[in-house]
C-alpha cells in the first residue's frame, strides 16, 4: 500500500520532533483521547515543488463526541399467554460509534382490571351479597328461596353466573291481593378492589348480562355502581328482549370515584313502592365483569426492563436506566423493553397493557484524522518549513453534526512543543477564535473544541494553525562524493546533509520520484553534523527520468522507537535524472517500417511513431513528437499512449514522388531523438476491364482489354505493369500494351476444366501510382461435338457387318481424331476376337463385326 508523502511527515515528524512528557489535564478527562497520534521512525514525508518546503504529513487523530435524544411511545400487551416486548428508537449517525445509552421513561401507565373471580367460576369468592330490603320483605336470601346467588350453568355458554331477583310480597292491604315491592330495594353483589399505582385517569366497564321479567314494563332497573356512583343501568320499563344474554362492550365510565381502593356493586333495584296483580318476577343475571382502569405506575410495579436492565423508579410513571456496551455500537442500538405484571401471572389472569414514552439519549463518538485540504479524503496535515524559520502547520477537520445531535465537541492530543496559533470556524473563516479553544499551547499536550458552544452552525471545515522548530541546515546531492545536480543512468547518487547536533538523534532520508511516489528511504544515526547517506546506484529499471525531491528530516530522539525528542528539522533539495532514447516509425497497422508506399494524393496518411526510453525499454509518454513534412512545415503527432504517437492530418496534395523526411521527438529529462523515413506520394487510379464476365469454349483463347487510368488528372497510365495476380494458371496468359493506358490480356484455356467459372484478379501498378486490382469472371464451356453412324444393311449369318462412324467438332466443323480424352468404343465381351475398328480419316471410324460370333 502506497503511503502519500505528506501523510507520513506529520505521522513521524510530530512525534519525533517533539518530547512526549506526562500529560496534565485542565479539563474533565472523560471521553478525552490522550495519546491519539502515532509514531514510526521509518515513516517518509512529502514535500512540495517550491523553494520553501511544504507538504503533507500524517494527520493527528481526533475524536468527536455528541449525543442525540429520540422519543418513542410504546404500548405493550399481555394476552394471558405472554408479555409483549417492543423497541424504542435510537439513532446512531453513519460512521459514528455509540458508547452510552441513557434512557428516561415517563408517562408510564398500566391498563388492567382488578376484579377477582370476575366470571364467578369460584362461586361467590371475593364477592359479597348485598340485600337492601325495606318495608316488605321481598328479597329472600334464605329460608323459602334465595334471590342472590351464583347460578351454576346459567350464564352464557352454560357458564356459572351471578343471579339476582326480587320476589315481592303477596299481600292485600287494600282488600285485593297484589305482589308488593318497596322503592330502593336492591339485590346485588359487591367487591372492593385494590388498584396499583396513582390516580385513575381512565376507567372502562365490560360485562355480560341478561334481564328477564314477566311483565312487559315494570318499575325495576339493573345497575352497576362504582364507589357508590351508578355508572350503568338497564330499565325494565319496558325491557328489550327479556331472557336474552347480551354483551356490554367496553365503555368509558367516570373515573372520579376511583382511589387506591374502590367498591364495585352490580345488581337489581326496585324503582317504585307498588303492587303488581301478578308476580313480575324481575331477574338480572350477569357474568364476566371487568372494569379496566388506567393508572400511572412505578417501573418496578410492572417489572419494566430495557435490554435486560431494570428501569430505576423515579416517581410514579417515571424511571431511567443507563447502558454501556462492552464494545462500542457500530449500528443504532435497539432499546428493547420487556415487562411483567405484579403478581405474575396477574389476578385476574386477563389481558393487561402498559404504555409509556421513552427518551433515548444516545452518546456517540467518531474518530478521524485531520485534513490537509478542503477535501474529506485529504488525510494529513500540511506543513511549511523555511531555512531559519519555525515549522508552521495547518490542518482542517470536516465537521458535520449529525441530524438532531447536540453537545458536539472534539479533542485530540498534541505534541508537547506545538503551539496552536489559530482557530477558524466555517461560518466566519477569516476571524481567529483561538481563544475559544481549551488547551493547545506549549506543554498542554491536548486541544479541545466545544463546537456547539462556539456556534449554532458548526458544520463545515474548521481550520487550525500551529508552529514548531527546524534544525536541518543543508542537503547536497553528489555523484560518488562530487557535487552534482543532473544525473544519468549509471551514476552513483550520494546525499550529504548538515544538521545541528546531528549525532544526538536520527536522520531520515526520503527521496520521491517524478511521480511523487516514495522511491528511497533510509534512517541513520549520524556520527557528525556533516554526514552522508548510503550510495544509490542509478539503474534504468528503478530510476525514472525527471525531477526528484530529496527530503532530510531529523530529530534528537535517544533511540529508534523512543519519543523523547525536543529538536527537529527538515530540508529539501531537487536533482534530475536524464534517460537515453531512440525513435521508430510505423504504418497504420503498427507494423514497423521506414518506407511508406502508395500514400495517395489528397487522402489521409496515418503515420505512427514510437519514442523509446532505451534505458528501461519503455515508451516515453507526454513528449513532443513532430515530423518535418514535404511542404517544409513541422507537424505535431498526437499521443496514443505507451510511447506511441500518431498523425493523420498531413497535406498529401503535393506532386507524386518519393520524399525523404525526418521525425523528431523530445521531452524534458529525455534525450532528443530523430528518425528518417521515406514516403511515396501516389495518384489515385482506376482499373477498368472492358468486360467483367466472359464465356469461352474449352481450347479457345480469349482476350480482355483493361484501362489503367490516373483519376486525379483523368488520363491513361502508360508503361505500367499489368498482370494476372490470381485465379489463372501461370504461363497460360500474356499481356501487351495497346497504348494510352490500354492493356490486352490473352487467356489460354487448354489447362482448364470445362464447365467451370474462374474468378481472375488483374492487377496494375506503376511507381507513384496507386496499385489497382479488378476481378473478372471467365466461364470455360465444354466444346460441342456430334457422333453419327450409317446403319448397315441386313447381313446373313457368318458374313461381315461394316459400320461407318463420324465424330465431328461442331465448333469448327472438323473431325475429331480418337484419343483417350475424346472418344471411346466399348464392345460386348462376347465379340472379343470377332470385330475390328480403325480410324479411316480424322473423325471417320470403320467398325467391322464378324457375325459368326457366338452372340449371334
Residue pairs with C-beta under 8 A, 6 or more apart in sequence:
2 517
2 518
3 43
3 44
3 518
4 46
4 56
4 380
5 44
5 45
5 46
5 47
5 55
5 56
5 510
5 512
5 516
5 518
6 45
6 46
6 55
6 56
6 57
6 372
6 380
6 381
6 382
6 383
7 46
7 56
7 57
7 58
7 59
7 379
7 380
8 43
8 44
8 45
8 46
8 57
8 58
8 510
8 518
9 43
9 44
9 45
9 46
9 55
9 56
9 57
9 58
9 380
9 383
9 553
9 570
10 45
10 56
10 57
10 58
10 59
10 60
10 380
10 381
10 383
10 393
11 37
11 38
11 39
11 40
11 43
11 57
11 58
12 39
12 40
12 41
12 42
12 43
12 44
12 45
12 57
12 58
12 508
12 553
13 45
13 57
13 383
13 391
13 553
13 555
13 568
13 570
14 37
14 57
14 58
14 60
14 381
14 415
14 418
15 37
15 38
15 39
15 415
15 563
16 39
16 41
16 506
16 553
16 555
16 557
16 563
16 565
16 568
17 391
17 415
17 417
17 468
17 469
17 555
17 565
17 567
17 568
18 415
18 416
18 417
18 418
18 468
18 563
18 565
18 566
18 568
19 416
19 417
19 563
19 564
19 565
19 566
20 35
20 415
20 416
20 445
20 563
20 564
21 416
21 443
21 445
23 34
23 413
23 445
23 446
24 443
24 444
24 445
25 32
25 446
26 438
26 439
26 444
27 438
27 439
27 448
31 63
31 65
31 99
31 365
31 411
32 411
32 446
32 448
33 61
33 62
33 63
33 411
33 412
33 413
34 413
34 445
34 446
35 413
36 60
36 61
36 62
36 63
36 412
36 413
37 58
37 60
37 61
37 412
37 413
37 414
37 415
38 58
38 61
39 561
39 563
41 506
41 508
41 523
41 557
41 560
41 561
42 508
42 521
42 523
43 58
43 508
44 508
44 510
44 518
44 521
44 551
45 55
45 57
45 508
45 510
45 551
45 553
45 570
46 55
46 56
46 57
46 512
46 516
46 551
47 53
47 54
47 55
47 512
47 549
47 551
47 572
48 54
48 55
49 547
49 549
52 384
52 385
52 386
53 383
53 384
53 385
53 386
53 551
53 570
53 571
53 572
54 382
54 383
54 384
54 385
55 382
55 383
56 372
56 378
56 380
56 381
56 382
56 383
57 372
57 380
57 381
57 382
57 383
58 369
58 380
58 381
59 369
59 370
59 371
59 372
59 379
59 380
59 381
59 395
60 369
60 370
60 381
60 395
60 412
60 413
60 414
61 367
61 368
61 369
61 412
62 367
62 368
62 369
62 370
62 397
62 410
62 411
62 412
63 365
63 366
63 367
63 368
63 410
63 411
63 412
64 96
64 365
64 366
64 367
64 368
64 399
64 408
64 409
64 410
65 363
65 364
65 365
65 407
65 408
65 409
65 410
66 93
66 96
66 363
66 364
66 401
66 402
66 405
66 406
66 407
66 408
66 409
66 452
67 361
67 362
67 363
67 364
67 405
67 406
67 407
68 90
68 91
68 93
68 361
68 362
68 364
68 402
68 403
68 404
68 405
68 406
69 359
69 360
69 361
69 362
69 404
70 88
70 89
70 90
70 91
70 359
70 360
70 362
70 404
71 89
71 357
71 358
71 359
71 360
72 88
72 89
72 335
72 357
72 358
72 360
73 355
73 356
73 357
73 358
74 86
74 88
74 337
74 355
74 356
74 357
74 358
75 86
75 353
75 354
75 355
76 83
76 84
76 85
76 86
76 337
76 339
76 353
76 354
76 355
77 84
77 351
77 352
77 353
78 84
78 341
78 346
78 351
78 352
78 353
79 351
80 345
80 349
80 350
80 351
83 338
83 339
83 340
83 341
85 336
85 337
85 338
85 339
86 336
86 337
87 334
87 335
87 336
87 337
88 103
88 306
88 335
88 337
88 358
88 360
89 335
89 358
89 360
90 98
90 101
90 332
90 333
90 334
90 335
90 360
90 362
91 332
91 362
91 403
91 404
92 98
92 329
92 330
92 331
92 332
92 333
92 362
92 364
93 364
93 366
93 402
93 403
93 405
94 402
95 366
96 364
96 365
96 366
96 402
97 328
97 329
97 330
97 364
97 365
97 366
97 367
98 325
98 328
98 329
98 332
98 333
98 362
98 363
98 364
99 324
99 325
99 328
99 329
99 363
99 364
99 365
100 322
100 323
100 324
100 362
100 363
101 322
101 323
101 324
101 333
101 335
101 360
101 361
101 362
101 363
102 320
102 321
102 322
102 360
102 361
102 362
102 363
103 306
103 311
103 320
103 321
103 322
103 323
103 335
103 358
103 359
103 360
103 361
104 314
104 318
104 319
104 320
104 358
104 359
104 361
105 299
105 304
105 311
105 318
105 319
105 320
105 321
105 356
105 357
105 358
106 317
106 318
106 356
106 357
106 359
107 296
107 317
107 355
107 356
107 357
108 296
108 297
108 298
108 299
108 302
108 304
108 316
108 317
108 318
108 319
108 354
108 355
108 356
109 197
109 201
109 294
109 295
109 296
109 297
109 317
109 354
109 355
109 356
110 196
110 197
110 294
110 295
110 297
110 301
110 302
110 352
110 353
110 354
111 202
111 292
111 293
111 294
111 352
111 353
111 354
111 355
112 196
112 292
112 293
112 341
112 346
112 350
112 352
112 353
113 290
113 291
113 292
113 293
113 348
113 350
114 193
114 194
114 195
114 196
114 291
114 293
114 348
115 126
115 191
115 193
115 264
115 289
115 290
115 291
115 348
116 125
116 126
116 191
116 193
116 347
116 348
117 123
117 124
117 125
117 126
117 127
117 191
117 348
118 288
118 289
118 290
118 348
118 350
119 155
119 159
119 160
119 287
119 288
120 127
120 150
120 155
120 159
120 160
120 161
120 162
120 287
121 159
121 160
123 150
123 160
124 149
124 150
124 189
126 191
127 162
127 189
127 190
127 191
128 189
128 190
128 191
129 141
129 148
129 149
129 188
129 189
130 148
130 186
130 187
130 188
130 189
130 190
130 265
130 267
131 139
131 141
131 147
131 148
131 186
131 187
132 139
132 184
132 185
132 186
132 187
132 188
133 139
133 182
133 185
134 182
134 184
134 185
135 180
135 182
135 185
135 273
136 168
136 169
136 171
136 180
136 181
136 182
137 169
138 166
138 167
138 168
138 169
138 180
138 181
138 182
138 185
138 270
139 147
139 148
139 166
139 167
139 185
139 187
140 146
140 147
140 167
141 147
141 148
145 167
147 164
147 165
147 166
147 167
147 187
148 163
148 164
148 187
148 188
148 189
148 267
149 163
150 160
150 161
150 162
150 163
151 160
151 161
151 162
151 163
151 285
152 160
153 159
153 160
154 160
154 161
154 163
154 285
155 161
155 208
155 245
155 285
155 287
156 208
156 245
156 287
156 288
159 287
160 287
161 208
161 210
161 285
161 286
161 287
162 189
162 266
162 285
162 286
162 287
163 283
163 285
164 187
164 188
164 189
164 267
164 268
164 283
164 284
164 285
165 187
165 268
165 281
165 282
165 283
165 284
166 181
166 185
166 187
166 220
166 268
166 270
166 282
167 179
167 279
167 281
168 179
168 180
168 181
168 275
168 276
168 279
168 280
169 179
169 180
169 181
170 177
170 178
170 179
170 180
170 279
171 177
171 178
171 180
171 275
172 178
173 180
178 275
178 276
178 277
179 275
179 276
179 277
179 278
179 279
179 280
180 273
180 274
180 275
181 219
181 270
181 272
181 273
181 274
181 275
181 276
182 270
182 273
183 219
183 270
183 271
183 272
183 273
184 269
184 270
185 269
185 270
186 267
186 268
186 269
186 270
187 267
187 268
187 284
188 223
188 265
188 266
188 267
188 268
188 269
189 265
189 266
189 267
190 263
190 264
190 265
190 266
191 263
191 264
192 261
192 262
192 263
192 264
193 261
193 262
193 263
193 264
193 291
194 260
194 261
195 258
195 259
195 260
195 261
195 262
195 293
195 295
196 295
196 297
196 301
196 342
197 295
197 296
197 297
197 298
197 301
197 316
198 295
198 296
198 297
198 316
198 317
199 258
199 259
199 295
199 296
200 255
200 258
200 259
200 293
200 294
200 295
201 255
201 294
201 295
201 296
202 252
202 255
202 293
202 294
203 226
203 252
203 253
203 254
203 255
203 258
203 291
203 292
203 293
203 294
204 250
204 251
204 252
204 253
204 291
204 292
204 293
205 224
205 226
205 231
205 232
205 248
205 250
205 251
205 253
205 290
205 291
206 248
206 249
206 250
206 251
206 288
206 289
206 290
206 291
206 292
207 224
207 247
207 248
207 266
207 286
207 287
207 288
207 289
207 290
208 245
208 246
208 247
208 248
208 286
208 287
208 288
209 222
209 234
209 245
209 246
209 248
209 284
209 285
209 286
209 287
210 243
210 244
210 245
210 246
210 283
210 284
210 285
210 286
211 222
211 234
211 236
211 239
211 242
211 282
211 283
211 284
212 239
212 242
212 243
212 281
212 282
212 283
212 284
212 285
213 220
213 236
213 239
213 242
213 280
213 281
213 282
213 283
214 278
214 279
214 280
214 281
215 236
215 276
215 278
215 280
215 282
216 238
216 239
217 236
217 237
217 238
217 239
218 236
218 237
218 239
218 276
218 280
218 282
219 236
219 237
219 270
219 271
219 272
219 274
220 235
220 236
220 237
220 268
220 269
220 270
220 271
220 280
220 282
221 233
221 234
221 235
221 236
221 237
221 268
221 269
221 271
222 233
222 234
222 236
222 266
222 267
222 268
222 269
222 284
222 286
223 230
223 232
223 233
223 234
223 265
223 266
223 267
223 268
223 269
224 230
224 231
224 232
224 233
224 264
224 265
224 266
225 231
225 263
225 264
225 265
225 266
226 253
226 254
226 257
226 258
226 262
226 263
226 264
226 265
226 291
227 257
227 258
227 259
227 262
227 263
228 257
228 263
229 254
229 256
229 257
231 253
231 254
232 248
232 253
234 284
236 282
237 271
245 285
250 290
250 292
253 291
255 293
258 293
264 289
264 291
266 286
266 289
267 284
268 282
268 283
268 284
290 350
296 316
296 317
297 316
297 317
297 354
298 313
298 315
298 316
298 317
298 319
299 310
299 311
299 312
299 313
299 318
299 319
300 310
300 311
300 313
300 319
301 342
302 339
302 340
302 341
302 342
302 354
303 310
303 339
303 340
303 341
303 342
303 344
304 310
304 311
304 319
304 337
304 338
304 339
304 354
304 356
305 311
305 337
305 338
305 339
306 321
306 323
306 335
306 336
306 337
307 323
307 333
307 334
307 335
307 336
308 338
309 321
309 323
310 321
311 319
311 320
311 321
312 319
312 320
312 321
313 319
314 320
317 356
323 333
323 335
325 333
328 365
332 362
333 362
335 358
335 360
337 358
339 354
341 352
346 352
364 402
364 405
368 397
369 379
369 380
370 379
370 380
370 381
370 395
370 396
370 397
370 412
370 464
371 378
371 379
371 380
371 381
371 395
371 396
371 397
371 398
371 461
372 378
372 379
372 380
372 381
372 382
372 394
372 395
372 396
373 382
373 396
374 396
374 461
376 398
378 396
381 393
381 394
381 395
382 393
382 394
382 395
383 391
383 392
383 393
383 394
384 391
384 392
384 394
385 391
385 392
385 470
385 569
385 570
385 571
386 470
387 470
387 473
387 571
388 470
389 470
390 467
390 468
390 469
390 470
391 467
391 468
391 469
391 470
391 568
391 570
392 465
392 466
392 467
393 418
393 465
393 466
393 467
393 468
394 463
394 464
394 465
395 463
395 464
395 465
395 466
396 461
396 462
396 463
396 464
397 410
397 461
397 462
397 464
398 460
398 461
399 408
399 410
399 426
399 451
399 458
399 459
399 460
399 461
399 462
400 459
401 408
401 451
401 452
401 458
401 459
406 452
407 452
408 451
408 452
408 458
409 448
409 449
409 450
409 451
409 452
409 453
410 448
410 449
410 451
411 439
411 446
411 447
411 448
411 449
412 446
412 447
413 445
413 446
414 420
414 439
414 440
414 444
414 445
414 446
414 447
414 466
415 445
415 468
416 442
416 443
416 445
416 566
417 442
417 443
417 468
417 469
417 566
418 440
418 442
418 466
418 467
418 468
419 440
419 441
419 442
419 466
419 467
419 468
420 434
420 437
420 440
420 441
420 447
420 464
420 465
420 466
421 434
421 465
421 466
421 467
422 432
422 434
422 463
422 464
422 465
423 432
423 433
423 434
423 436
423 437
423 449
423 462
423 463
423 464
424 430
424 431
424 432
424 433
424 462
424 463
424 464
425 431
425 433
425 454
425 455
425 458
425 460
425 462
426 457
426 458
426 459
426 460
426 461
426 462
427 455
427 457
427 460
429 461
429 463
433 454
434 440
436 449
436 450
436 453
436 454
437 447
437 448
437 449
438 447
438 448
438 449
438 450
439 445
439 446
439 447
439 448
440 446
440 447
440 466
447 464
449 462
451 458
451 462
452 458
468 568
469 567
469 568
469 569
470 568
470 569
470 570
470 571
471 499
471 500
471 501
471 554
471 556
471 567
471 568
471 569
472 497
472 498
472 499
472 552
472 553
472 554
472 569
472 570
472 571
473 498
473 499
473 500
473 569
473 571
474 496
474 497
474 498
474 571
475 495
475 496
475 497
475 498
475 550
475 551
475 552
475 571
475 572
475 573
476 483
476 495
476 496
476 497
476 573
477 483
477 484
477 485
477 487
477 493
477 494
477 495
477 496
477 550
477 573
477 575
478 484
478 493
478 494
478 495
478 496
478 532
479 487
479 491
479 492
479 493
479 494
480 491
480 492
480 494
480 535
481 494
481 532
484 491
484 575
485 574
485 575
485 576
486 575
486 576
486 578
487 493
487 538
487 575
487 576
487 577
487 578
488 538
488 577
488 578
488 579
488 580
489 538
489 539
489 540
489 543
489 577
489 579
489 580
489 615
490 538
491 538
492 535
492 536
492 537
492 538
493 535
493 536
493 537
493 538
493 575
494 532
494 533
494 534
494 535
494 536
495 509
495 511
495 532
495 533
495 550
495 552
496 530
496 531
496 532
496 533
497 507
497 509
497 526
497 530
497 531
497 532
497 533
497 552
497 571
498 529
498 530
499 507
499 526
499 529
499 531
499 552
499 554
499 569
500 529
500 569
501 529
501 556
501 567
502 526
502 528
502 529
502 530
502 531
502 554
503 525
503 526
503 527
503 528
503 529
504 556
504 567
505 525
505 554
505 555
505 556
505 557
505 565
505 567
506 523
506 524
506 525
506 554
506 555
506 557
506 560
507 523
507 524
507 525
507 526
507 531
507 533
507 552
507 553
507 554
508 521
508 522
508 523
508 552
508 553
508 554
509 520
509 521
509 522
509 523
509 524
509 533
509 550
509 551
509 552
510 518
510 520
510 521
510 550
510 551
510 552
510 553
511 518
511 519
511 520
511 521
511 536
511 548
511 549
511 550
511 551
512 518
512 519
512 548
512 549
512 551
513 519
513 543
513 544
513 546
513 548
514 544
514 545
514 546
514 547
514 548
514 669
515 544
519 542
519 543
519 548
520 536
522 533
522 534
523 560
524 531
524 533
538 577
540 579
540 613
540 614
540 615
540 616
540 617
541 616
543 577
544 577
544 579
544 616
545 577
545 578
545 579
545 613
545 615
545 669
545 670
546 576
546 577
546 668
546 669
547 574
547 575
547 576
547 669
548 574
548 575
548 576
548 577
549 572
549 573
549 574
550 572
550 573
550 574
550 575
551 570
551 571
551 572
552 570
552 571
552 572
553 568
553 569
553 570
554 568
554 569
554 570
555 565
555 567
555 568
555 569
556 565
556 566
556 567
556 568
557 563
557 564
557 565
558 564
576 669
577 669
578 669
578 670
578 671
579 613
579 614
579 615
579 616
579 620
579 669
579 670
579 671
580 613
580 614
580 615
580 671
581 611
581 612
581 613
581 614
581 620
581 665
581 670
581 671
581 672
581 673
582 612
582 614
582 673
583 609
583 610
583 611
583 612
583 663
583 664
583 665
583 673
583 674
583 675
584 592
584 609
584 610
584 612
584 675
585 592
585 593
585 594
585 607
585 608
585 609
585 610
585 663
585 675
585 677
586 592
586 593
586 608
586 609
586 610
586 644
587 593
587 596
587 606
587 608
588 606
588 608
590 608
590 644
594 675
594 676
594 677
594 678
595 677
595 678
595 680
596 605
596 607
596 677
596 678
596 679
596 680
597 680
597 682
598 680
598 682
598 770
598 771
599 605
599 652
599 679
599 680
599 681
599 682
600 652
600 681
600 682
600 683
600 684
600 770
601 652
601 653
601 656
601 681
601 682
601 683
601 684
601 712
602 652
602 653
602 712
603 652
603 684
604 648
604 649
604 652
605 648
605 650
605 652
605 679
606 646
606 647
606 648
607 627
607 637
607 646
607 647
607 648
607 650
607 663
607 677
608 637
608 640
608 644
608 645
608 646
609 625
609 627
609 637
609 644
609 645
609 646
609 663
609 665
609 675
610 619
610 642
610 643
610 644
610 645
611 619
611 620
611 623
611 625
611 643
611 645
611 665
611 667
611 670
611 673
612 618
612 619
612 620
612 643
612 673
613 619
613 620
613 643
613 670
618 643
619 641
619 642
619 643
619 644
620 643
620 665
620 667
620 670
621 639
621 641
621 642
621 643
622 639
622 667
623 639
623 645
623 665
623 666
623 667
623 670
624 636
624 665
624 666
624 667
625 636
625 637
625 639
625 645
625 663
625 664
625 665
626 634
626 635
626 636
626 637
626 663
626 664
626 665
627 634
627 635
627 637
627 647
627 650
627 661
627 662
627 663
627 664
628 634
628 661
628 662
628 663
628 664
629 635
629 650
629 651
629 661
630 651
630 654
630 659
630 661
630 679
630 681
631 651
631 654
635 647
635 649
635 650
636 647
637 645
637 646
637 647
637 663
638 645
638 646
638 647
639 645
640 646
645 665
652 681
654 681
655 681
656 681
656 682
656 683
656 768
656 769
657 680
657 681
657 768
658 678
658 679
658 680
658 681
658 768
659 678
659 679
659 680
659 681
660 676
660 677
660 678
661 676
661 677
661 678
661 679
662 674
662 675
662 676
662 677
663 674
663 675
663 677
664 672
664 673
664 674
664 675
665 672
665 673
665 674
666 672
666 673
680 767
680 768
681 768
682 768
682 769
682 770
683 710
683 711
683 712
683 713
683 768
683 769
683 770
684 710
684 711
684 712
684 770
685 708
685 709
685 710
685 711
685 717
685 764
685 769
685 770
685 771
685 772
686 707
686 708
686 709
686 711
686 772
687 706
687 707
687 708
687 709
687 762
687 763
687 764
687 772
687 773
687 774
688 706
688 707
688 709
688 774
689 704
689 705
689 706
689 762
689 774
689 776
690 704
690 705
690 706
690 707
691 704
691 776
692 774
692 775
692 776
692 777
693 776
693 777
693 778
693 779
694 702
694 704
694 776
694 777
694 778
694 779
695 778
695 779
695 780
695 781
696 702
696 747
696 749
696 778
696 779
696 780
696 781
697 749
697 780
697 781
697 782
697 783
697 784
697 811
698 749
698 750
698 752
698 754
698 780
698 781
698 782
698 783
699 749
699 750
699 783
700 749
700 811
701 746
701 747
701 748
701 749
702 746
702 747
702 749
702 778
703 744
703 745
703 746
703 747
704 744
704 745
704 747
704 762
704 776
705 738
705 742
705 743
705 744
705 745
706 722
706 742
706 743
706 744
706 745
706 762
706 764
706 774
707 716
707 741
707 742
707 743
708 716
708 717
708 720
708 722
708 741
708 743
708 764
708 766
708 772
709 715
709 716
709 717
709 741
710 716
710 717
710 769
715 741
716 740
716 741
716 742
717 741
717 764
717 766
717 769
718 737
718 739
718 740
718 741
719 737
719 766
720 741
720 743
720 764
720 765
720 766
720 769
721 764
721 765
721 766
722 735
722 743
722 745
722 762
722 763
722 764
723 735
723 762
723 763
724 733
724 735
724 745
724 747
724 760
724 761
724 762
724 763
725 761
725 762
725 763
725 773
726 760
726 761
727 758
727 759
727 760
727 761
727 775
728 747
728 758
728 760
728 778
729 751
729 752
732 747
732 748
732 750
732 751
733 745
733 746
733 747
733 748
734 745
734 746
735 743
735 744
735 745
735 746
736 743
736 744
736 746
737 743
737 744
738 744
743 764
745 762
747 760
747 778
749 780
752 758
752 780
753 780
754 780
754 781
754 782
754 783
755 780
755 781
755 782
756 779
756 780
757 777
757 778
757 779
757 780
758 777
758 778
758 779
758 780
759 775
759 776
759 777
760 775
760 776
760 777
760 778
761 773
761 774
761 775
762 773
762 774
762 775
762 776
763 771
763 772
763 773
764 771
764 772
764 773
765 771
765 772
783 809
783 810
783 811
784 809
784 810
784 811
785 807
785 808
785 809
785 810
785 816
786 806
786 807
786 808
786 810
787 805
787 806
787 807
787 823
788 805
788 806
788 808
789 803
789 804
789 805
789 806
790 803
790 804
791 803
792 801
792 802
792 803
795 801
795 851
796 851
797 851
797 852
797 856
798 850
798 851
798 852
799 851
800 848
800 849
800 850
800 851
801 848
801 849
801 851
802 846
802 847
802 848
803 846
803 847
803 848
803 849
804 844
804 845
804 846
804 847
805 844
805 845
805 846
805 847
806 815
806 843
806 844
806 845
807 815
807 816
807 818
807 822
807 823
807 843
807 845
808 814
808 815
808 816
808 843
809 815
809 816
809 843
814 842
814 843
815 841
815 842
815 843
815 844
816 822
816 823
816 842
816 843
817 839
817 842
817 843
818 839
818 845
823 845
825 837
825 845
825 847
827 835
828 855
830 853
830 854
830 855
831 849
831 853
831 855
833 853
834 849
834 850
834 852
834 853
835 847
835 848
835 849
835 850
835 853
836 847
836 848
837 845
837 846
837 847
837 848
838 845
838 846
839 845
840 846
